[in-house]
Amino acid sequence: MTLLGYDRYCDEVVTQTDLLRELLRGADLSAAVPTCPDWTLAALVRHIGGNLRSVETAVRTGASVDAPDEQVPDVAGPDDPTALDAWLAEGAARFADTLREAGPDAEARVWGFQKSTAFWARRATHDLVIHRADAAGTVGADYTVAPQLAADAIDELLELVSDPQVAASSPRLAELRGPGKSIHLHATDTEAEVAAEWLIELGADGFTWRRGHDKATVALRGPLADVLRVFYRRLPADSERVEVLGEAALLDFWLERVSLG
């Protein structure tokens, strides 16, 4: 399931990058990022920009890319804010231009995963959406995200952890089972057309998920941006911004095994 078109994803890579750059303007890039242990804001920028450049290179050249390209021009030191900002902006623009030209049906092999350009455009979009939350939390800024974009980010995470290729690279995902157990996500601030509710059902052989409203073993309720942040482990599940009803331990069990970015 995807709510957004390919061109929208390419556009969002630039839009989300610009929003991130605005957050970081004047910030101390040596500040530690609480939601990304061992990273500073500068390291966060290099991670994001490196991912964009790696995918762009793989799509443009057809070569397999196995490591992020985090080489920033050393203008006034490796963490120079001006150099990092320009490098990030250029990487986003090149990514969008290259993927638009390639179209949604091309293929690229990055970090061992052979996926379509449609996949990589969507993945880059949500990598930025979530890491923008990391940056906002670090600098003490508000975090907002368009409802359709936030809902699609939750869809994408569920699709990724359902992917056998992804699951094979993360053994803890195999533990996501439990007959008769279920998790309900419920956004409380969206219009009906966004359909921002999900049901995850755990079984003996794994889990399934779908959009929809139903009773569950545990429910996570709150504004969509906050449900998104909890689901991506950028906000604690016991935050006052959300409400957990039922077996909170089941939600914790899920969150401890599902991590991305």
Secondary structure, 3 states (H helix, E strand, C coil): CCCCCHHHHHHHHHHHHHHHHHHHCCCCCCCECCCCCCCEHHHHHHHHHHHHHHHHHHHHHCCCECCCCCCCCCCCCCCCHHHHHHHHHHHHHHHHHHHHHHCCCCEEEECCEEEEHHHHHHHHHHHHHHHHHHHHHHHCCCCCCCHHHHHHHHHHHHHHHHCHHHHHCCHHHHHCCCCCEEEEEEECCCCHHHCCEEEEEEECCEEEEEECCCCCCEEEEECHHHHHHHHCCCCCCCCCCCEEEECHHHHHHHHHHCCCC
